[in-house]
Amino acid sequence: MKTLSILAAALLLAGAASARTQELVVGSQGDPSLDPHYMYIGTNVAFWRHIYGSLTMHDEEGRIGPSLAESYKLVDDHTWEFRLRDDVKFEDGSTLSAEDVVYSLNRVKSLPGNPSPYTVRLESITKFEAVGPSTVRITTDAPNPYVPDNLSQVAIVPQKATDGKSTGDFTSEAGIGEYGPYRVSSFSPGDRLVLERNEDYWGEKPHWKRVTFRIMPNDASRVAALLAKDVDLIDFVPPSDVKRLLETPDVAVHDGPSTRMIVLQLNFRDGKVGALTDASGRPLEQNPLKDLRVRQAISKAVDRKAIVERIMNGAADVATQVAMPGMEGYDSDLTMEAADPNGARVLLAEAGYPEGFGISIACSNNRYPNDARVCQAVGQMLARAGLQPKVETQPMSVLLKAMQGGDFGLAMLGMGAQGTRPQTLGHIVHSVDRDAGYGGYNFGGYVNPALDKNIADAVVTLDGDQRDQLMREAVKRTAEEVVVLPLYFQRVLTASRADLTYTTDPTEETLTWRAKPASK
């Protein structure tokens, strides 16, 4: 009996170990929308990649290539054609068709009540059409070299399964039309998303048979869960915890570059803005942020180096402009001046605000590493320059709705990039033009026709060298006009059990198939 007991115990342990090697539990900062066309933020893109797909995809080196499309080509300056794979099957056994692609792209443009639409990825596209069962033709109103890059961010869904379904339906009927590497097993909003490997997936099968995303927006909770071995991997590691995790024997930290720039967006709306007040709290008659000297003063007041060193613990790089080295438009001659609160006071006085004014700073508290702490630090820096800041932190979903309504003076926003294009120019700096896909995040109402033309000319230039020069001009103008306040480029910080490897993604998407058991 003793031998049998030992054998039974050994089998139980072996079974537990086997299950452990087949399941991955992730402590995730993001709380997903299962509607892949609702709220375009990086964490949502990462979630839908597990259950749907896109025409194109970037590899681990950041190169764009085919995915659901087996190939694509530029037919002429205004026309792209994508030929679909013939082995992508949906749950009902039907095959991915050109009609599914056209339907999906049109759904992106028509989805109601979307605070952060994916339409920014459909810029300049005027027509989608099926020109055969497996060929999609995309027409643009001007040459657009970024179409393949942009479509890597747009989910394709089966028309038959999703037609007429609302965003709420995608939540209540979790897993509608799924066909990606995983299928939804269960979804409890705010708690967890459980996925099972799709054994019929057309592509390479992921290692993990089961993946559980535990929704943990609190940074400390994610770190504690990893240390307690309640989860196997966590994303968006707080920079302040990196040293402690590196010193923990059974934990590994995975660090990589990110294209995400954290910026402060300014409110340029005309007339009274409730978030900009006099000393008594009454809205100012005119918006002071429309004065270049005021914008320059605010930029002088912000100590970016201190933010990177003291709050981000070195896990970021100071942004000198809206492009980073290696991106189109990066200008090595542009530098970021050192913080100068006294100089900021002088500029404010010259602009007619010797006593400063009240300004709200709206930031998320659950989206970017240390976002709330950075926001508080910016508030303190502005106070030293003579302004009266009011810092307001809130969940990202709430913040986006407030920004849409113009309820802010300054607002924190992160903007990533696909490939080498600085997305801030088209999404925040360019004026709002939903039909053309510009200004999707220009919540401040900035309008500059000359800069718009500069950006628009750049993105329709097929010659790479000419495009880079035009982008450089747009980057320089953006800096001279202080259209946004670049703060820093953050780094991707992920941590896991020590027996796992993980390859970070510059877009900060948490892709579970990149987590693999370490070689013995």
N, C-alpha and C positions, 0 to 999 in steps of 0.2 A: 504493500500500500504506500509505503514511504517513497519507493521508486516511482510509482505512478503519480504521486503528488508532485514530486520534483519535475517529472516529465510534463505534467499538466501546467505547472507554473512556467516552465520553459516555453511551452507552446503559447501560453497567454502573452508572455513577454515578447516572443517572436512576432505574434500577431499585432501587438501594440506597436512594435518597431516598424513592421511593414506598413501599418496604417499611417504611421508618422511620416514615412518616406513617400506616401502617396497623397498626403493632404498638406496644404499650405494655408496658414492662418495669418492674415495681414491686418495690422492695426492701421487703419486708413483715416487720414485727416478729412477726406471728402465724404459728403453724404450724397449719393448719386441720384440723378434723375434718370430713370430707365427709358425715358423718351429721348432717343439719341439726337433729336433736333432741337431740344429745349435747353436753353442756357449754355451758351458756348463758353465754358471754362475748362482748363486743362484736366481737372480731376474727372469731369464728366466724359471727356473724350477718352480717357484711360478706361473708364468703366465700359463704355459702349464698344470699345475695341475687343473686349472679351466675348461679346455676344453677337456683334455684327461685323461689318467690314467696310472698306473704302476702295475706290478705284485704284488709288496709288498708295504707297507707303514709303516712309523713310527707313533705311536700314540702320544698323547700330553705328555706322560712320556718318550718318546724316544725309546720305545720298538718296535721292528720290528714285523710285522705280515702280514697276507694275505690281498690282495686288489682285483685286477682282478683275481688273483689266489685264489681259495677257500682253497687250501692247498698246501704244498710243503714238500718234504722230501729228505734226503740224502740217495741215493740208495746204493752207495759205496763211497770209498774215492775220486773218480773222477767223480761222477755222481749225479746230482740233477734232480728231477722231479717236475714239477709244474702242478697241475690240475686246469683248468680254471673254473670260475663260468659259469653257463649256462643262466644267466639272463642279460648279458651285451649286449645291442642292439645298433647297429649303426643307422645312419640316414636313410639308405635304408631298415631297418628292418632286416638285416642279423645279425647273432650272432657272437660275438668274437670267433675266432678259433685259434687253435695252429699255423696254417699257418700265421695268422696275426702277432703273436708274433715272429715267426722265421723271417718273412719279416722285422719287425721293428728292430730287433737286427742286422740283416745284413745291413739295411740301415744306422744305426749308424756307422758301420765300413767303409761304402763306400761313405758317403756324401762328395763331393769334396769341396775344398776351405774353410774348417772349421778351423778357427783360434784357437778354444778351443773345441776340440771334446769330445764327451761323451765316447769315447773308453776307457778312464781311468777306467770306470765302468765295462768294460768287461775283465778285467785282468785275464789272465790264461785260459780264455774260448777258447776252440778250435773248438767247434761244437754246433750248435743249431739244433734240429730236432723235427718235429712233429711225435709223435708215436701213434697218434690217433687224432680225431677231437678236443679233449679238453685236451690233455696232451702234454707238452713240455719237452723234455729231453735236459739237458745242460751238456756237457762234458768238463772237465777241464784237463789241462796237469799235474796238481798236485792238491793235496787236497786244497780246498779253502773254509774256513768257512764263508767268507764274501759275497758269491753269493747273498743270500737274501737281505742283506744290500745294495749291489751295485745296484741291479735291482730296488730298490725303486727310483732310480734317472734316470731311463730310460723310456721314454714315449712309450707306445704301440699305434700304429695307424692302422686303417683298410687298408689292402693292396689294395683293389679294388678302394678306393677313392683317395689314395695317390701315387700309383705306377706311377713312371715317373715324379712326381711333383718336381720341384726345390724349393730351399729356397725362391726364388723370387715369385714363384707361391703361396706359403703359405701366402705371404704378399698381393699380388694382388687379390687372391681369399680367403680372410680371412675366416677362419673357416672350412678348408678342413677336412672332416672326423671327425668332433667333436662329442663327445659322453659323455663328462664328466658332472659335475654338472651344467655347464653353456655352452651356445652357443654364438658365436660371433654375435652381432647385427651390429656393425660397427667398423672399425679400421682406424685411421688416424695416420700413423707413426709420432712420435715426438709430438703428441698432445693428443690423447686419444684412449682408447680401451673400447668399450661398450659391456657388456655381458647381456644376458637374461637367466633366470633360465631354465634349461632343465627339463621340467615336466616329461619326460620319463626316467630320470636318474635312474640307477639301485640301487644306494645307498641312504643314507639319504638325503632328500632334504634340501638345505641350506635355511636359513631364508630369505635372500634378493632375491626379484624377479628380480631386476636389479642392476648391479654393473658397475660403471664407474671408470676406472683407468685414471686419468688425469696425463699425463707424465710431471713431474716437477723435472728435475735433480738438480735444484738449491735449496740448503737447505733453504735459507731464504724465497724463494717463497713458499715452502711447508708450513712452519710455518705461514707465513702471510696469506695463504689461509685458514688454520685452524682457525686462530684467527678471520678472516673475515667471518667465517661460509660458505665459498665457498666449502669446502670439509668436510667430516665427520671424516676422519681418515688419518693420514700421517705415512709413514714409515721412518726409518733411521733418527730419530730426532737428530739434532746436539746436542751433550752434552752441549754445551754452552747455549742452550736455555731451558734446562730442568728446571732450577730454575724458570725462568719466566713463563713457562707453568704450573708448579705446583702451582704457585700463582694466576693463572687465574681461577676464580670460575667455569666457564662452560667448562673447559678442564680437561681431565684425561690423565695421563701419565702411560704407561704400560711398566714396566722394567723387563727384564728376562735375564738369562745367555745365552751366545753364545759359540758355539764351534769354532767360527772363530778366527783364529790367523792371525795377520798381521805380515808379515815377509818382510825383504829385501833380495832379491835374488841377488847373485853375479854372475858376468860373468867370467866363467872359460875357455873361448875359447882360443885356442893356437894362438901365434903370435900377430900381431897388431890388436887392437880393437879400432875403431874410437872414442869410448866414453872414452878412457883412454889416456891422452895426457901429454906431458911435459909442461914446463912453457910457451912455445911459441905456444902451441895449436897443436903441431904435434903429431900424434899417436906414442906411445912408441913402441919400437921394440919388447919388450916382455910384456906380460900381468902381471902386478904386483900382481893381485889378486890370482894368482896361488901360491904365497908365503904365507905360514901359518902366518908368523909374520905380514904381511900386513892385513890379514883378522882379526887377533886378535886385531890389532891397531884400525881398523874401529869399531869393537865391543866395545872396550874400550871407544871410542870417543862418542858413542851414549848413551845419558842419558835417559833410558827408564822410570825411575821414574818421571822425569820432564815431559816427554811426556804425561804420564797417568794423572798426577796431573794438569798440566797447560793447556794442549791442549784438552785432553779428559775429563777434569773436573771430574775425578774420575770414569767415565763411562767405565772403562776398568781395566784389571788386568795385571800387568807386567808378561811377559812370560819368564820363566827361561830356557825353553827347548821347543822342538817341540811337547810335549805332555802336557796336562793339568791334574790336579788331577782328578782321576777317569777314566782316559784313560789307555788303555794298554800301557805299556812301561814307564809310568811316574816314574821318579826317584827322590824321595824326597831329595836325597843327592846332586843333582845338584842345584847350585845356580847361580844367575847372579851377577857378580861383579859390584860394583858401577862405575859410569862413571869416567874416569881418562884421560883427554886430554893430560896431560903431559906424562903419561905412554904411551899413543898412539904415541906421537912424538918420544919417545925413540925407540919403536919397528919399526917405519918407518925408522928411521936412521939406525938401525941395518940391516934392509932389503935393504939398499942402496938408500933410498929416504929421505935424511935429509931435503930437501926442499919440500917434498910432491910431488904430481902430480895432474893433472886435472882428474876429474871423474864426469861423468854425473849420475844424480839420476832421474830415470823415474818413474813417479807416475800417477795414475788416479786422476781426479778432480771431478768425478761424481759417484763413486762406493761405497766408504766406508766413514763413518762419519769422517769429518775433514781430509780426505786423503791428500788434497793439503797442508793444514797447517802443518800436520805431516811431509810431505816431505820437506817443507821449513825449519822446525825446525831441521831435520836431516842434511840438508845442512849447517846450521849455526854451528851445533856441529862438523861436520867434518872440517869446516874451522878453528875452535878453536884448532883442533889437527894438523893443518898445511897442510891440503889438500886444493885443489882448486875446490870445487864442482860447478857443473852447474845443477840447478834444472829444470826439464822439467815436467810440468803437462799437461795432455791431457785426453780426454774422454777414457773410458775403452776400447772401441772397437778399437781405434787408438793405445792405449798402447799395447794391446795384439799383434797386427800386428808388432809393432816395436820390441817387445821382441822376437817374432818368428825369426826376422832377426838378432838378437844379437846386436841390436843397443842400448846398455845401459852398464853402469858400475855397478850400483846398480839399482834394480827395486822393487817397492812395489807390493806385491801380498797378497791377503787374501786367506786363505785356511780353509774351514770348515771341519766338520767331521760328518759322519753318525754313530751312535752308539758309540762305545768306541775306535775305531781305529784312531790313529793319521795319517791323510791322507797325511800330508806333506812328510812323509817318502817315500811312493810309488809314489807320483805325482811330487815332486820337487827334492828329494834327489837321488832317484834311477835313473840310466842312462836311456836314451830314448829307449824304446822297445815297439813300437806301437802294435805289434802283441800280446804281453803279457799284454798290458794295463798299462805299467809302464812309468814313466817319461813324462806324458802328459804336465806337466808345467815346465819341466826342460829346460827352455829356455837358461840357462847359460852354458849348455854343461858339467856339472859336471859328472865325471866318476870315480868310485871307485869300482872295481870288488869285493873286500872283503866286502864292505858295501852293495853292491847289493845282494850278497849272504846272508848276515845277514838278510836283509829285506825279500828276497824271501823265506828263510827258515822259517821266522816267520809267513808269511801269509799262508803257507801251513800246519801249525801245527794245528791239530784239538783240541789237549788238551789245555785248556785255560791257565793253570798255566805255561806250557812250552812255550806257545806262548807269554805270558806276559814277561817271562824272556828274550826271544830272542828279543822282541821289546825293552826292556830296554837296551840291549846291543847296538841296532841300534841307539836309542835315545842318548846314551852316546857317541858313536862314532861320531854322527852328531855334537854334541856339541864340542867335542875335535878338530874336523877338521874345525869347523866354516864353515860348508857347507852353511848354511843360517844364517841370523841374526834375531832371534825371537824378536819381539818388545812387543806385548801385545795381550791379548784376549779381544776383544771388547764385550760389552753388547748389547742386543737387546733393542732398545728404540723406542717405538711407542706411538703416542698420538692421542686422539680422542675427540669427544664431550663427555661431562661428563656423558651423559645418555647412554653410550655404555660401555660394558665390552669387553676386548680383551685378548686372551691368546697368548703370544708371542711364537715363535718357536725357539729352539736353532740353527736351520739352517738358521735363519733370513728370511725365506720365509714368504711373506705377504699373508696369507690365509684368504680370506674374510669371510668364514663361521665361523671363530673363533670370529668374531665381532658380538655381540648380544646386543639387548636392555637390559639395566640394569633392574633388578627386582625393582618394585615399593615398 
